[in-house]
């Protein structure tokens, strides 16, 4: 690299990616060359339906009348699930789930209040293991404008492994816990939030 200090570095960058390279910043360069050597014909067509998704039924849930609530909260330098940060081997009674059951879960991001003095932030919540289906979304009227800013892009049908929970929103879902026992994590998929502790484990047994 030519020169010294910041001036030399900036000069090098103006001249090329690094040093005096021939490729200017933003310039095109070849990555791949494709040669077509023969022509193919086929009669393939897309099916009318790719797959059939069987809706999960609320009445089949082991806790149909008592959803497992997971409260999301953000405070200075901490991000919590049910007021807990992540710890290894720290399973609480409400995080123990019988295997081969369908569970009704809800993520509460301030829907029932409690956001005073806390940061109102969206959380993409991810559950390990089997996928789930969304039952409903409910929004606290104080946060309706937050929800309206993204609602047109939400697709809640079909199978999910991550769901966006907006500030002031509660999302209810049905999740199977079939076949496998052990620890399965649930967490916010914002890297900064999980680094602040917004992760916990379910124990399936």
DODRENDREN-10176 format. One record per residue (C-alpha): residue in one letter; x, y, z. Coordinates in Angstrom, 3 decimals. Layout:
DODRENDREN-10176
> res,u,v,w
> a,X,Y,Z;
...
***
This chain:
DODRENDREN-10176
> res,u,v,w
> x,0.000,0.000,0.000;
> x,1.420,3.409,-0.967;
> x,2.059,6.289,1.346;
> x,1.531,6.501,5.051;
> x,-1.395,7.217,7.297;
> x,-4.969,7.830,6.265;
> x,-4.090,9.935,3.226;
> x,-2.065,7.122,1.705;
> x,-4.796,4.606,2.423;
> x,-7.490,6.770,0.841;
> x,-5.307,7.319,-2.174;
> x,-4.815,3.596,-2.537;
> x,-8.536,3.009,-2.307;
> x,-9.261,5.588,-4.982;
> x,-6.844,3.879,-7.304;
> x,-8.189,0.376,-6.766;
> x,-9.513,-2.076,-4.234;
> x,-6.132,-2.298,-2.531;
> x,-2.923,-0.672,-3.671;
> x,-2.573,-0.027,-7.417;
> x,-4.835,-2.833,-8.638;
> x,-6.430,-2.360,-12.045;
> x,-9.974,-2.845,-10.744;
> x,-11.573,0.427,-9.573;
> x,-14.027,0.495,-6.718;
> x,-17.448,-0.478,-8.056;
> x,-15.976,-1.877,-11.246;
> x,-17.258,-4.989,-13.010;
> x,-15.194,-8.145,-13.041;
> x,-15.839,-11.645,-14.437;
> x,-16.940,-14.316,-12.016;
> x,-18.357,-17.008,-14.275;
> x,-18.481,-17.794,-17.974;
> x,-21.293,-20.031,-19.271;
> x,-21.143,-21.824,-22.633;
> x,-24.350,-23.379,-23.984;
> x,-23.338,-26.430,-26.004;
> x,-26.715,-28.091,-26.648;
> x,-30.412,-27.318,-26.614;
> x,-32.729,-29.301,-24.321;
> x,-36.459,-29.761,-24.554;
> x,-38.865,-30.898,-21.892;
> x,-42.572,-30.936,-21.171;
> x,-42.401,-30.374,-17.429;
> x,-45.145,-28.312,-15.837;
> x,-45.726,-27.067,-12.319;
> x,-48.309,-28.975,-10.268;
> x,-51.507,-27.194,-9.318;
> x,-50.655,-27.760,-5.638;
> x,-47.169,-28.188,-4.215;
> x,-48.217,-29.722,-0.912;
> x,-51.185,-30.080,1.380;
> x,-50.817,-28.539,4.829;
> x,-52.971,-30.064,7.511;
> x,-54.091,-27.350,9.944;
> x,-53.310,-28.022,13.587;
> x,-56.398,-27.950,15.807;
> x,-56.650,-25.999,19.031;
> x,-58.739,-28.734,20.635;
> x,-55.848,-31.180,20.148;
> x,-53.462,-29.112,22.260;
> x,-52.548,-30.586,25.640;
> x,-53.006,-27.109,27.164;
> x,-55.799,-25.777,24.953;
> x,-57.292,-23.691,27.766;
> x,-54.028,-22.461,29.246;
> x,-51.442,-21.223,26.744;
> x,-47.805,-21.131,27.797;
> x,-47.026,-17.400,27.818;
> x,-43.522,-16.222,26.991;
> x,-43.126,-12.546,27.861;
> x,-40.508,-10.618,25.879;
> x,-38.777,-7.665,27.517;
> x,-35.831,-5.372,26.875;
> x,-33.996,-3.376,29.519;
> x,-30.629,-1.687,29.576;
> x,-28.051,-4.295,28.565;
> x,-30.446,-7.211,28.987;
> x,-33.027,-8.973,26.848;
> x,-35.267,-11.393,28.698;
> x,-37.779,-14.195,28.227;
> x,-40.219,-14.414,31.133;
> x,-37.835,-12.093,33.018;
> x,-35.000,-14.627,32.603;
> x,-31.697,-14.434,30.813;
> x,-30.014,-17.478,29.312;
> x,-28.200,-19.931,31.559;
> x,-27.004,-23.432,30.842;
> x,-28.994,-26.179,32.593;
> x,-31.453,-23.693,34.073;
> x,-34.783,-25.272,33.120;
> x,-37.782,-23.888,35.001;
> x,-41.027,-25.858,35.570;
> x,-42.911,-23.922,32.877;
> x,-40.173,-24.867,30.369;
> x,-40.695,-28.629,30.787;
> x,-42.922,-30.116,28.056;
> x,-44.134,-33.709,27.669;
> x,-42.957,-35.380,24.483;
> x,-45.537,-36.220,21.811;
> x,-47.818,-33.332,22.710;
> x,-49.208,-30.356,20.833;
> x,-48.662,-27.150,22.804;
> x,-50.399,-23.780,22.702;
> x,-47.802,-21.017,23.113;
> x,-48.018,-17.236,23.063;
> x,-45.305,-14.620,22.680;
> x,-46.293,-11.440,24.523;
> x,-44.279,-8.362,23.515;
> x,-46.031,-5.820,25.751;
> x,-49.598,-6.699,24.759;
> x,-50.623,-6.885,28.410;
> x,-48.686,-3.732,29.289;
> x,-45.477,-3.514,31.246;
> x,-43.481,-1.628,28.606;
> x,-43.101,1.531,30.684;
> x,-39.429,2.400,30.823;
> x,-38.505,-0.416,28.449;
> x,-37.492,-0.343,24.806;
> x,-40.362,-1.159,22.445;
> x,-38.720,-3.351,19.851;
> x,-39.857,-6.076,17.433;
> x,-38.570,-9.605,18.026;
> x,-38.375,-12.400,15.409;
> x,-38.916,-15.382,17.703;
> x,-37.478,-18.735,16.632;
> x,-38.220,-22.154,18.149;
> x,-35.968,-25.140,17.562;
> x,-37.385,-28.534,16.723;
> x,-40.582,-28.926,14.720;
> x,-42.252,-26.083,12.893;
> x,-45.417,-24.441,14.169;
> x,-48.591,-22.779,12.909;
> x,-49.832,-19.335,13.883;
> x,-53.277,-19.222,15.478;
> x,-53.820,-15.473,15.845;
> x,-52.272,-12.060,16.368;
> x,-53.556,-9.486,18.856;
> x,-52.326,-5.890,19.068;
> x,-52.599,-3.413,21.924;
> x,-54.278,-0.298,20.516;
> x,-51.431,1.909,21.793;
> x,-49.074,0.149,19.386;
> x,-51.368,-0.213,16.380;
> x,-49.203,2.098,14.264;
> x,-46.165,-0.149,14.843;
> x,-48.104,-3.170,13.638;
> x,-49.636,-1.344,10.664;
> x,-46.151,-0.439,9.420;
> x,-45.392,-4.103,8.660;
> x,-48.746,-5.904,8.571;
> x,-49.006,-5.944,4.759;
> x,-45.889,-8.114,4.595;
> x,-46.909,-10.713,7.179;
> x,-47.762,-14.188,5.888;
> x,-49.158,-16.290,8.719;
> x,-50.448,-19.314,6.819;
> x,-48.546,-22.592,6.593;
> x,-45.633,-23.879,8.632;
> x,-43.251,-21.499,10.406;
> x,-40.065,-21.722,12.425;
> x,-39.800,-17.983,13.138;
> x,-42.483,-15.376,13.806;
> x,-42.141,-11.600,14.041;
> x,-43.692,-10.199,17.217;
> x,-44.158,-6.430,17.065;
> x,-44.196,-4.096,20.093;
> x,-47.543,-4.281,21.875;
> x,-48.415,-7.527,20.107;
> x,-49.253,-11.040,21.268;
> x,-48.865,-13.935,18.838;
> x,-50.508,-17.272,19.666;
> x,-49.301,-20.454,17.967;
> x,-49.591,-24.228,18.008;
> x,-46.344,-26.204,18.092;
> x,-45.896,-29.985,18.072;
> x,-43.194,-31.545,20.259;
> x,-43.068,-35.008,18.746;
> x,-40.665,-37.956,18.797;
> x,-37.531,-36.450,20.317;
> x,-36.627,-35.722,23.924;
> x,-33.973,-33.319,25.166;
> x,-33.217,-29.611,25.135;
> x,-34.651,-27.409,22.388;
> x,-33.825,-23.718,22.347;
> x,-36.196,-20.823,21.774;
> x,-34.783,-17.339,21.228;
> x,-34.971,-14.003,19.465;
> x,-33.298,-14.201,16.067;
> x,-31.847,-10.686,16.349;
> x,-28.191,-11.463,17.025;
> x,-27.778,-8.523,19.399;
> x,-30.795,-9.632,21.437;
> x,-29.732,-13.244,21.840;
> x,-26.237,-12.051,22.735;
> x,-27.894,-10.043,25.520;
> x,-29.483,-13.235,26.840;
> x,-32.800,-13.501,24.976;
> x,-32.545,-17.289,24.765;
> x,-33.961,-20.124,26.836;
> x,-34.331,-23.900,26.556;
> x,-37.366,-26.152,26.596;
> x,-36.815,-29.567,28.130;
> x,-38.868,-32.176,26.268;
> x,-39.231,-35.402,28.256;
***
